[in-house]
Amino acid sequence: MDERLARFAVDRARALGAQYAEARIQRNLESEAILRNGNPEPAVIGDALGIGIRVLVNGSLAFSATNMLTEESVRSLVEGAIKRAKSAAKFTKQKIGFSNEKSHQAKWSAPEKKNIENVGIEDLARVLKELDNSIKNGKNGVEFPNRLFFLRTMLVERIYVNSDGANLRGRVPRLQFHSYISAKHSGKTSTVTIPAGYAQLGESGGWEVLDRFDLFEYVPKTAEELADVVKAEKKPPTETVDVILGPEVSGLVSHESCGHPGEADRILGREGAQAGESYLKSNDIGYKIGSEQAFVSDDPTLPNSMGFYLYDEEGVPARKRALISKGIISSFLHNRESAHDLNTSSNASARSVRYDREPIVRMANTYIEPGDYTFEGMVKDVKLGVYIKSFMEWNIDDKRLNQRYVGLESYLIEKGEVKHHVKDPILEITTPKLYGSLDARGNDLKFMGATCGKGDPMQGIPVWTGGPHVRLRNIRVAAR
Amino acid sequence: MDAKEIVNLVLKEAKRFKVDDAASIASTSHEDMIRFSNNSITIVKSLSNTVVYIYVATEKKRMLGETSNPTSEGIAQFVESLVKSCRANPPSEDYTPLPKGPFRYSGAPNYDKKIEENPDLLIGLAGEAIDNAISAGAKRVAGSLTAYADELTIASTGGVEAREKGTTILLNVRAFADSNASGHGLSCASSLADFDAKGAGRTAGEYAKKALNPSALPEGKYDVIMSPSVAADIFQHVGWAASAFSVESGYSFLADLLGKKIAVEKLSIDDVGLLQRGLGGRSFDDEGVPTGRTSIINKGELKNYLHNTTTARKFSSKTTGNAGLIDPHPWNLEVAAGNSSVEEMIKSVKYGVFVTNNWYTRFQDPRSGAYSTVPRDAAFLIENGAIKNPISSIRISDSIPRQLGSVAAIGKERKWVKWWEVSVPQPYPIIYAKKSRQMPAISVSAAG
């Protein structure tokens, strides 16, 4: 990766009249092993390297990208971007600007003990074979006739320069695991994912992450739990009850109904035609959305996190953002464009998944802050309730107000004790009701890996969703 | 190097390592996009990429690669590394040799030079969409307009050689009459002649205006009329579930149903490789096999799964020209037109809803097909054969196998659909799913 080419792009854009220019040379290296029903599928290696530039000309913004990394190609790329920005300027009724930010020069990387580039396909394949062996004979009288495992290494390296003087070089290695498992019991087959909810185990770091996943313990144990889940037939109570959400569910809640609506580009309408807008308005900082127990944050700097970075894709240093504090909306997620529009500063939320995708406002690692409760302490005070430990189906409207989570591993709670499994409890609830009913947070914060979708063209970006067990009081639960 | 030289170099390098099979596709693409919101352009994008996809197999070991470095040196290094990884990969019982060509390909590509060479045209078209949405009643308009052109070149050790160009132009426009009233408009085409920016803007604006002052809807089971966008979003899952890979992986609701009646008589769905005046599509698949027309559902009966040569061998069937070297997938889903107009459908509904757009379709159990989805933009209550008032904040919950059996009417006019939520292009009619004594209708609910 040649930094001179990025500098050349920025200088050329400035010479051609850009009021602001940036260039990012980015390489995404991936390798993935896939094992299906004990048989290897073709393994996959990907190497995407190219340059993306953004130029701001007369308040009009253009983004261009190519994988042809020659000076001639980059010159043409810059000239095309400037021309397009100028053409669009007359239809850009709301002039675009970027907030003023201090420029930084740094080299940074996610901590990595065992270099991810040294991991071969054979290493990934060996892990998956052992996992398959651990569950292929079924558990507790339940067969697993279909088993599809994925294990993937990812490495992102980027050089970033802009016309304000930023010069950054970053590196993030990652490891990611997910699977589909069919469970057959009494002639009926159900298919779920491990982890549940189409989630992943995902962390930044080198091959040492495999030890932290503890897959050889995690997968058989989860499959065993699944074997009990598929036998469940009893329906959940459908009156108003208390609900305890497991960390996998509370993490998703924080992402969907706090992180997304807090993205300032959605609030400003920029994603209106695709990912949607927000129930929050631009003057809603200070708005009370939940109980005093509602605390949600996003922090790109969390060690080992899937959404780890130290500088965002506009060169702004990463920091923790408190999104909801004591039930009050306390900040939005901003890039330099949205920060300029709302007369504030960026809090380093600009991310891009590849060289050919524009940096837009994204979450990194969004989570409900832990509290003091033990799980047992939380259950003890529940007369009648449902414990939704994990989920599969979920969705939310495009303002992030009306959401639904359908439990997978779920239990009845009666007189302060967790009882039998219940099948598919449905939590369909508005965002203020959800955060307004939150009265207890566990001390057991946990994170899951996920790929968050946004942007056009679509950008699936690695994130963590996190939370502890949380308790919601007086909630209506439904059954399918 | 041009694309033909790239794929030939890949094969030459792969043969140097004495692999049993090799195939390569070089994709050269250019995409121009305009995004707009609040009636103003937010960004213009221009993306040019040459990507080389490579498959190698040796000793029943298989490997796929993708590189964005199409130089001679880059290709040579990447192939060497790919073959090295391939040899380290365990062998697979599923290995199947690549099909032997050469093949003859039919069908004219969907290509319009005007789309490929006219990026500035997009700015004017975006303006037309915005203006028409506002004239029809919108206050704010957002959207994206994309012109995409690519050329694919394939070669394989099976003797395959082919090349084709394609273009698409896609407009997705969303109009807001206020914060609770929005409408969606689409225009998707492979040629400028079939593209209608004004119409898409006007539709979005009209729906936004009609969606003003929505009411809540009681939870319950309703007849539902789905616009082409909604029907396409739901029924694209039929295409994916028909992939033999999905069936064998256990996450298809079409597993074990081949030859069985799974839908009403009037429902037929084909996968078509290259539809004339269609969107995208290909005359050859990733193994170089000619694509064609494959009946998935014919008059309610599940006729075929979609195959590549590997899945075909395992299912004792023939490839349907739908490779994906790992998983076969649909190209274009074509639902046979019915004989109803939307007015006739509305007239026949005593108590139901008309949904114009949706998103976020998710499955509780992909094997059973139980799902829910969130209507967005204009939706309406229908009472006694007439649209009564707009409704909002609803969710549809159903299962696709159940829904296939509840289709009561299919529109006679079809509309091409492809947008953020619908990745498989489809010429789709309006679908009317009716409740009956035998078939409880679609559940509609709202958050508490």
Interface residues (C-beta under 8 A of the other chain):
Chain A: S31 A33 I34 R36 N37 N39 P40 E41 P42 A43 V44 I45 G46 D47 A48 L49 G50 S60 L61 A62 F63 S64 A65 T66 N67 M68 L77 G80 A81 R84 A85 S87 A88 F91 T92 K93 Q94 I96 G120 I121 E122 A125 K129 P145 N146 L148 Y180 I181 S182 T189 S190 T191 V192 L268 G269 R270 E271 G272 A273 Q274 G276 D356 E358 M392 E393 W394 N395 I396 D397 D398 L401 N402 Q403 R404 V406 D424 E428 I429 T430 K433 D456 P457 M458 I475 R476 A478 R480
Chain B: E31 D32 M33 I34 R35 S37 N38 N39 S40 I41 T42 I43 V44 K45 S46 L47 S48 N49 T50 V51 Y55 A57 K61 R62 M63 L64 G65 E66 T67 S68 N69 P70 F78 S81 L82 S85 C86 A88 N89 P90 P91 S92 E93 D94 P119 D120 I123 A126 G127 R140 A142 G143 S144 N172 V173 R174 F176 E248 S249 G250 Y251 A255 L325 I326 W359 Y360 T361 R362 F363 Q364 D365 P366 R367 S368 A370 Y371 S372 T373 V374 R376 S393 R395 S397 W420 S445 A446 A447 G448
